[in-house]
Amino acid sequence: MSGGTPFSVKHPGGGAKVPPVYKLLFTRDRVALRAHLLRLAALPGLSRLVPTHGRIESDDPAATLRAVAEAL
């Protein structure tokens, strides 16, 4: 997968997050995941996030990615 993340950034309970099950089963290096999300947030022209579940984020996708990164 190029330039993306293999999980849902949105959580059905509201707000953006990395789901706990994903963190437990698939995240070996949270520092690297955080850095990746921050790199994505810094992409020029980033206009939306399209998660596997939930609302498409087009208001401020960079802020959403930064918030998810900080919550790791």
C-alpha positions in Angstrom: 0.0 0.0 0.0 1.6 3.2 -1.0 1.2 6.4 1.0 -1.7 5.2 3.1 -2.5 3.3 6.2 -4.2 -0.1 6.4 -6.8 0.8 9.0 -9.7 2.9 9.7 -8.9 6.3 11.1 -12.4 6.9 12.2 -14.1 5.2 15.1 -17.8 4.5 15.2 -18.0 6.0 18.7 -17.0 9.4 17.2 -13.8 11.1 16.6 -10.7 10.0 14.9 -8.4 7.3 16.4 -6.4 4.2 15.7 -8.7 1.4 17.0 -7.3 -0.4 20.1 -7.5 -3.8 18.3 -5.3 -2.5 15.5 -2.8 -1.0 17.9 -2.7 -4.3 19.8 -2.4 -6.7 16.8 -0.7 -4.7 14.0 1.3 -1.9 15.5 4.8 -2.9 16.4 6.4 0.5 16.2 4.1 3.3 17.3 6.9 5.8 16.9 7.1 4.9 13.2 3.3 5.0 12.7 3.2 8.4 14.4 5.9 9.7 12.1 4.1 8.3 9.1 0.8 10.0 10.0 2.6 13.3 10.6 4.3 13.0 7.2 0.9 12.4 5.6 -0.5 15.4 7.5 2.3 17.5 6.0 1.5 16.6 2.4 0.8 19.7 0.3 -2.6 19.8 -1.1 -4.1 17.1 1.3 -7.8 17.7 0.8 -9.5 14.7 2.4 -9.3 11.4 4.3 -11.4 8.6 3.1 -11.6 6.0 5.9 -12.8 2.4 5.6 -15.6 3.3 8.0 -17.1 6.6 9.0 -17.4 10.1 7.6 -15.0 11.4 4.9 -12.9 14.1 6.5 -12.6 17.1 4.2 -12.8 20.0 6.7 -9.2 19.7 8.0 -7.7 16.3 7.2 -4.2 17.4 8.3 -5.4 18.3 11.8 -7.2 15.0 12.0 -4.1 13.1 11.2 -2.0 15.1 13.6 -4.6 14.4 16.4 -4.5 10.7 15.6 -0.7 10.7 15.7 -0.7 12.5 19.0 -3.1 10.0 20.6 -0.9 7.0 19.8 
